[in-house]
Amino acid sequence: MALFPIISNFQYDFVLQLVAVDTENTMDEIAAAAAHHSVGRRVKPQPDKIIRVRQQGAKDFFPRQAKLAETNIKPMESLEFIFCEA
């Protein structure tokens, strides 16, 4: 378990956010941490959708239960957080 800084590039937000997560967090937990800083502030909530995570510019999302430590994400890397159908 270690704190790990990522950059949140949240869909519909015009602000990039520095978010501290844990290496043992799942992608769903990381998405929730990023949402805390954007949704309801500058981004309209979409409760009927889930938030998926992918590396900046990638087409594929990480599996929702993948832990950060299991990925190739580097500290301070920009991740995209996208609303998707549940």
N, C-alpha and C positions, 0 to 999 in steps of 0.2 A: 504494500500500500504506500503510495507516494503521490503528493500533489503534482499535478501536471497541467501546465498552461496551454490552452488552445484558443484560437481566434474563431469566434462565432460569426459566420456570414449567414444570417437568418433570412429566409425568403420573405420578401416585402419590407424588410428593414433597411434603412439607409445608413445605419451605424454598424460598424464592425465592433464587436465586444470581446474583450479579454475575459475568459472564463476559466476559473481554476476547477479542475475535476480531479478524480482519483484514478490511478492506473487500474484499479479493480472495478471501476464503474462499467456498466453495460452501455451500449449505444442508446438504449431507451433512457437510462439515467442521465447520460450526457445531453441528450436531446431535451430532457426536462430542465436541466441546469441552464442550457442556452435559452430555452423558452422563457424562463423566469426573468431574463433581462430584456426580452423583446415583446413577447405576447402580452397584450393588455396595456402596453406602453406605447409602442409605435406600430405594432402589428395587431390586426384584428384577430381575436380568438376564433378558432375553427374546431369546436369540440367534436365534430363528426369525423375528423381526420386524425391520422397519426403523424408524428414527425419522424422522418427518416434522416439518417446521417450518411454523408459521403464526402470523400476528399474533394477539394476544390477542383472543378473541371471534370471529375470522373462521371461516368454514366451509371455505374452500379453503386448501390447502397451497401453499407456494411450490414451484416445480419443483426437483427435487433438485440439479440442476447450476447453478441460478441463483446468481450471485455477489451477495454482500451489496450491493456498489456498484450493482448493477442494480435494486435494489428501492427501495421508499419507506420502509424502516425507518429510524427516527431513533435517535440515541444514547440509551441508557437506556430504550429501549422494551422492554416485556415481550413475550416470544415464548413460544408454547406448543410443547412438544416431546412428540409423541404417538407411541406404538408403533402400527404399522400392519402389515398382512399384507405379506409380501415379494412 
